[in-house]
Amino acid sequence: MDGTLTDAATNQRRVWTFWALELGVDPNTTCEVALRTRPTETFAIVAPHHDPARCLQLLHQLEDQDAATGSYTAFDGAATLLSRLHNQPWALVNSNYAHRVRIRLARTHLPEPPLIIDAEAVSHGKPDPQGYLLAARALGVDPKGCLVIEDSPAGVAAARAAGATV
């Protein structure tokens, strides 16, 4: 969603920078890692000496605040694209959490998908194909018949590994 339907890069960097500074880890490395991995994977890489539960609690607090108050905009054409999918099976596979995805969609006036596969729904994040395979299964479609729109190398690798067209 972030980077394909909405512009949230500034918000993401701000949240992860605040998170890193609070924990005393390098913000630049944190942002580089965090923008391509699930949060739990980011914690293990950039803050292995910190309690993962505390890391997640702080991140949730910062991201919930940002979802409610940050500046989000939908990319040109996103609303048109999604409005044309209303009779098609479609899902959003995201490394964030569904409640925040819903807030951001509402704030950008984009329609909510019938299915959101989020960080809690998978045990392995992108580039693992699990999220896309789970979405295809839940929608009752063959992954080989799916079109995936991605903006990150990890997401592209995940979709390709699932057999989808990217």
N, C-alpha and C positions, 0 to 999 in steps of 0.2 A: 504494500500500500504506500508506504513512505518512499518516495522516489519514483513511483509509477503513477499513482493517483493523486497524491498530495505532496506538497513541498514542506517537509518537516526537518530538513537537514540542520538548519540553524538551531531548532529546538532540541534535536537529539544531541548535538554537540554541547549545547549549554547544559543539559541535564547530566550528561556523562562527565563533563568538566567539573560541575558542582560535586558530583558523586566522588570523583577521583580526589579532589581537593579535601573533601571531608575525611577520606580514608588515608590521605597522605601518599597517594600513588600518582605516577606521572599522567597528567591529563591528556597529553598528545598520544601516548601509547594507548591509553584507555580508549580514546575516541577511535583510533585506527582499528583496534580489535573489536570494540563494541558495535561498530556499524556493519560488521560482517558476521557476528556470532550471536547466539542466544545469550541472555544475561548470565545464566549459570556458567556457561563456557567462558565468558568474559571474566567473571570473578576468578575462576581457576587459573586463568592465564596472567591477569594483571595484579591480582590481590590474593595469591594463594595462602598467605599468612593471616588473612582475615576470615572471620566466621561467615560462611556463605549465607546463613539465615539473616545475619545483620546486614550483609551486603544487599540482599534482596529487599529487606525491609526499607532500607534507605532509598534504594532505587524506586521501589513502589511509591514511596512518599513523594519523591521528586517528580516522577513521571505523572502521578495522579494530579499533582499541582499544575504541572505543565499542560496536561491534557485539558484542564479546565481553564487555564489562563494564557497559554502560549498562543502564538500567532500561526495559524494554519491556513493554507489556501489550497484549493483544488487546482490541479493543472488544467489548462485549456483542453477541452474535449473529454475530460474524465466523466463529467455528468452525462454527456451525450452517449459515450461508450456504454456506461453502466445502465442507462435507461433502455438501451437496445437489447440488454440481456435479460429483461424481466421475464420472458417466457422460456429462457434457456437455463439449464443447470449450471450454476457458477459458484465459486467459492473464493475466499480470500485466505491465502496461506501466509501467515505473518509471524515473525519472531517476537512480537510483542504479545500483550495479553488482550483478550477479546473485549473486556470492559473499556479499555482505552481506545481500541480500534473503533468501537461504537461511538464513543464521545467524539473522536476526531471526524468520523463520517458525519455525524450530526452537525458538528460545528462548521463543516465545509459543505453542508447540504447535499451530500452524496448518499445514494441509497445504500441501505445495509444489505449485504449478501445473505442468501439463505443459509450459508454455512461459513463459519470462521474457524480455521485451524490455527491455533495459537501456540505459544511456547509451552503451555501446560498440556497440550494435546499430544505432544511428541516427546520421545525420549532422546532423540538425536535431531539437532537442528541442521539447517542447510550448511553444507552441500549434500547432506544425506537426503535421499528422496522421500523419506518417511512422510513428511507433511503432504506432499503432492499425491503420494499413493493413498494416503488416508482420505484426502479430499475426494479423489476419483472414486474410491470405494463407497464413501458415504453418499455421493451423488449418483451412484449406480452407473458409472460410465467407465469405459476403458481408458486408462491413462494415455494410450497411443492416439486417442481421438481428442485429446485436450490441447488447447492453446494456452500457453502460460506467458504472461507479460512480466518480465523481470528487469531489475536494474543493477543487480550485483553479480559478480562472478560466482559467488556461492549459490545464489538463487538459480542462476542459469545452469550450473552444474547439477543442482538438485532436480530441476525440471527435466533436464536431458536424461539423467539417471533413471527417472521415473518413466521415461519413454515418451514424454510429451513433446509437442512442437513448441519451440521458444521463440 
